[in-house]
Amino acid sequence: MQTRSALFLIAFIESLAACSGPTPGAAPAAPPAADAGERIYTANCVPCHQQNGQGIPGVYPSLAGSPVVRGDPAALALWVVRGQRPASMAAGRYGTMMLSFGWMKAEDAAALLTYVRSNFGNSASPVDSATVARALGN
Ligand code: HEC
């Protein structure tokens, strides 16, 4: 009896899974910007700043509570995309260097910056691509 109801349950779950499969020919839904930001962060920033944004003490700064992350979005975009140091960020704090992300499109940078500003305990406003494009002068 127990085996039969278990088999029934498996068949039932399988039929549900079959129903929820992708519709043939349907276009994939565009991912929400927040997901894009997380993806870009994971692919580019995690080696140094870590998945939790805490960095490595004395080696790579933490993005949690960072005034640069939570401050002026234009200055943040210039730093991350161009490597242009904000006036508020003293040089020589770290013996290591950040990579440059000049290839990043305004749209991608906006999603990424929105992600870092709203994670790791940060709660700063989102950044849109027009703000990034204006900051970068394109
Ligand atoms: C190769 C390691 C490395 C990678 C990869 C990297 N960073 Fe950095 N990041 C650094 C270092 C080192 C500093 C400190 C630079 C300095 O003060 O001169 C820094 C500083 C920062 C700061 C300023 C934080 C503060 O308060 O001092 C931000 C914001 C930042 N990085 C964001 C990012 C983002 C977003 C990415 C991914 C697109 C990224 N970084 C990728 C090494 C890295």
Residues whose N, C-alpha, C, O or C-beta is under 5 A from the ligand:
A	BS01	HEC	N44 C45 C48 V59 Y60 P61 S62 S66 P67 V68 V69 V80 A90 R93 Y94 T96 M97 M98 L99 F101
